[in-house]
Amino acid sequence: METDVLVVGAGPVGLMMAAELRRHDVRCRIIDKLTAPAPYCKAIGVQPRTLEIWEQLGIATEMINGGIWLRGMWAFVNGREIKRVEMDLSDLPYGFLGLPQYDTERILAAHLATFGTPVERGVELQAFRQTDEGVAATLAKADGATETLRCHYLVGCDGAHSTVRHGLGLSFEGDQYPLEFALGDVEVRWVLPHGYGYRFLHITEHQADDFLICIPLPELHRYRLTTVIPSDPASRRPEEVEHGVLTDRPPTYACRSAGSS
Ligand SMILES: Cc1cc2nc3c(=O)[nH]c(=O)nc-3n(C[C@H](O)[C@H](O)[C@H](O)COP(=O)(O)OP(=O)(O)OC[C@H]3O[C@@H](n4cnc5c(N)ncnc54)[C@H](O)[C@@H]3O)c2cc1C
């Protein structure tokens, strides 16, 4: 066997998987079809339990130094504050941390590299098959070359549109919302204190017709904003909504409806 485990995907799940395998002295390779890490904040909230596990890996301090403690959440409806939740996790070893996903991935990848295991970028799992000894995986490289890798185990950490899941014929239960969201990583100057998440809801005739969620990022004034792009629900079917990050249509003020507040 060329390696014990092939980890497909170098998002947070694949990086953790590979780091834990290496910590337990298991040989592995980790590949990702992207030639460079994605630069988007994506998942920001880190649970206290995750920090406990990162402490065991020796990387909790670096994660904490790069992040921001999340202090709570304020909710507003039609411009009026309706709820303020202060997060008191003082009975736990750690609080609730905010850290952009690209920083989580950067620190995990650097930790993995200390075991001599780099993320092999620009390498895509194209196909795989069961053999008597394990798995034979066909990998395609960015320069057009292909490789057949023989391993004992293949671990699919390749995200929502997983090649591994499709290859195994596994279903992905659930429905898609017929909604598109605009996300922005921006500076917000306001009087509201930093360190809190903010939810602004707009309700017309008992129906929520707009929202804005602001999650604080480590730098002062910086937030990740999420809002919904208005569209006529009757004109959109769930299967018509594109999924994933669509960078060819960056959010603009024009994507907000005239009725937005
Ligand atoms: C815009 C956006 C905002 C988000 N915001 C939040 C949030 O606020 N909070 C939250 O909890 N979550 C959020 N998420 C979700 C969060 O990012 C995911 O839950 C998380 O990334 C899942 O991690 P993962 O490691 O399972 O998969 P991913 O991070 O998707 O990583 C999978 C990796 O596999 C690679 N890959 C795929 N197929 C192959 C293949 N065939 N061969 C080789 N490599 C392959 C991909 O390139 C990718 O790097 C957001 C997601 C997006 C897109």
The ligand as an SDF file (V2000), in Angstrom:
LIG
                    3D

 53 58  0  0  0  0  0  0  0  0999 V2000
  -20.5570   31.4260    1.9200 C   0  0  0  0  0  0  0  0  0  0  0  0
  -20.5910   30.4380    3.0700 C   0  0  0  0  0  0  0  0  0  0  0  0
  -20.8310   30.9130    4.3440 C   0  0  0  0  0  0  0  0  0  0  0  0
  -20.8840   30.0210    5.4020 C   0  0  0  0  0  0  0  0  0  0  0  0
  -21.1200   30.5050    6.6570 N   0  0  0  0  0  0  0  0  0  0  0  0
  -21.1770   29.6440    7.7010 C   0  0  0  0  0  0  0  0  0  0  0  0
  -21.4370   30.1010    9.0390 C   0  0  0  0  0  0  0  0  0  0  0  0
  -21.6200   31.2950    9.2770 O   0  0  0  0  0  0  0  0  0  0  0  0
  -21.4730   29.1820   10.0340 N   0  0  0  0  0  0  0  0  0  0  0  0
  -21.2860   27.8480    9.7990 C   0  0  0  0  0  0  0  0  0  0  0  0
  -21.3150   27.0520   10.7480 O   0  0  0  0  0  0  0  0  0  0  0  0
  -21.0390   27.4010    8.5570 N   0  0  0  0  0  0  0  0  0  0  0  0
  -20.9980   28.2350    7.5080 C   0  0  0  0  0  0  0  0  0  0  0  0
  -20.7540   27.7610    6.2510 N   0  0  0  0  0  0  0  0  0  0  0  0
  -20.6040   26.3110    6.0790 C   0  0  0  0  0  0  0  0  0  0  0  0
  -19.1680   25.8680    6.3570 C   0  0  0  0  0  0  0  0  0  0  0  0
  -18.2840   26.6020    5.5550 O   0  0  0  0  0  0  0  0  0  0  0  0
  -19.0980   24.3710    6.0690 C   0  0  0  0  0  0  0  0  0  0  0  0
  -19.9470   23.7070    6.9810 O   0  0  0  0  0  0  0  0  0  0  0  0
  -17.6820   23.8440    6.2110 C   0  0  0  0  0  0  0  0  0  0  0  0
  -16.8150   24.4270    5.2680 O   0  0  0  0  0  0  0  0  0  0  0  0
  -17.6970   22.3390    6.0040 C   0  0  0  0  0  0  0  0  0  0  0  0
  -16.3740   21.8990    6.1530 O   0  0  0  0  0  0  0  0  0  0  0  0
  -15.8780   20.6080    5.3750 P   0  0  0  0  0  0  0  0  0  0  0  0
  -14.4350   20.4540    5.7130 O   0  0  0  0  0  0  0  0  0  0  0  0
  -16.8290   19.4930    5.6280 O   0  0  0  0  0  0  0  0  0  0  0  0
  -16.0670   20.9350    3.8220 O   0  0  0  0  0  0  0  0  0  0  0  0
  -15.5080   22.1150    2.9290 P   0  0  0  0  0  0  0  0  0  0  0  0
  -15.0370   23.2610    3.7560 O   0  0  0  0  0  0  0  0  0  0  0  0
  -16.5470   22.3670    1.8900 O   0  0  0  0  0  0  0  0  0  0  0  0
  -14.2110   21.4770    2.2770 O   0  0  0  0  0  0  0  0  0  0  0  0
  -14.2910   20.4770    1.2930 C   0  0  0  0  0  0  0  0  0  0  0  0
  -13.0340   20.5590    0.4550 C   0  0  0  0  0  0  0  0  0  0  0  0
  -13.0280   19.4420   -0.4150 O   0  0  0  0  0  0  0  0  0  0  0  0
  -12.5040   19.8560   -1.6520 C   0  0  0  0  0  0  0  0  0  0  0  0
  -12.9820   18.9120   -2.6630 N   0  0  0  0  0  0  0  0  0  0  0  0
  -14.2700   18.7390   -3.0750 C   0  0  0  0  0  0  0  0  0  0  0  0
  -14.3420   17.7510   -3.9790 N   0  0  0  0  0  0  0  0  0  0  0  0
  -13.0650   17.2920   -4.1350 C   0  0  0  0  0  0  0  0  0  0  0  0
  -12.4960   16.2670   -4.9450 C   0  0  0  0  0  0  0  0  0  0  0  0
  -13.2340   15.5030   -5.7700 N   0  0  0  0  0  0  0  0  0  0  0  0
  -11.1520   16.0740   -4.8860 N   0  0  0  0  0  0  0  0  0  0  0  0
  -10.3680   16.8420   -4.0660 C   0  0  0  0  0  0  0  0  0  0  0  0
  -10.8770   17.8190   -3.2830 N   0  0  0  0  0  0  0  0  0  0  0  0
  -12.2060   18.0340   -3.3080 C   0  0  0  0  0  0  0  0  0  0  0  0
  -13.0190   21.2730   -1.8250 C   0  0  0  0  0  0  0  0  0  0  0  0
  -12.1910   22.0140   -2.7120 O   0  0  0  0  0  0  0  0  0  0  0  0
  -12.9630   21.8130   -0.4050 C   0  0  0  0  0  0  0  0  0  0  0  0
  -11.7700   22.5250   -0.1340 O   0  0  0  0  0  0  0  0  0  0  0  0
  -20.7100   28.6290    5.1660 C   0  0  0  0  0  0  0  0  0  0  0  0
  -20.4560   28.1640    3.8770 C   0  0  0  0  0  0  0  0  0  0  0  0
  -20.3990   29.0610    2.8330 C   0  0  0  0  0  0  0  0  0  0  0  0
  -20.1420   28.5280    1.4480 C   0  0  0  0  0  0  0  0  0  0  0  0
  1  2  1  0
  2  3  1  0
  2 52  2  0
  3  4  2  0
  4  5  1  0
  4 50  1  0
  5  6  2  0
  6  7  1  0
  6 13  1  0
  7  8  2  0
  7  9  1  0
  9 10  1  0
 10 11  2  0
 10 12  1  0
 12 13  2  0
 13 14  1  0
 14 15  1  0
 14 50  1  0
 15 16  1  0
 16 17  1  0
 16 18  1  0
 18 19  1  0
 18 20  1  0
 20 21  1  0
 20 22  1  0
 22 23  1  0
 23 24  1  0
 24 25  2  0
 24 26  1  0
 24 27  1  0
 27 28  1  0
 28 29  2  0
 28 30  1  0
 28 31  1  0
 31 32  1  0
 32 33  1  0
 33 34  1  0
 33 48  1  0
 34 35  1  0
 35 36  1  0
 35 46  1  0
 36 37  1  0
 36 45  1  0
 37 38  2  0
 38 39  1  0
 39 40  1  0
 39 45  2  0
 40 41  1  0
 40 42  2  0
 42 43  1  0
 43 44  2  0
 44 45  1  0
 46 47  1  0
 46 48  1  0
 48 49  1  0
 50 51  2  0
 51 52  1  0
 52 53  1  0
M  END
$$$$
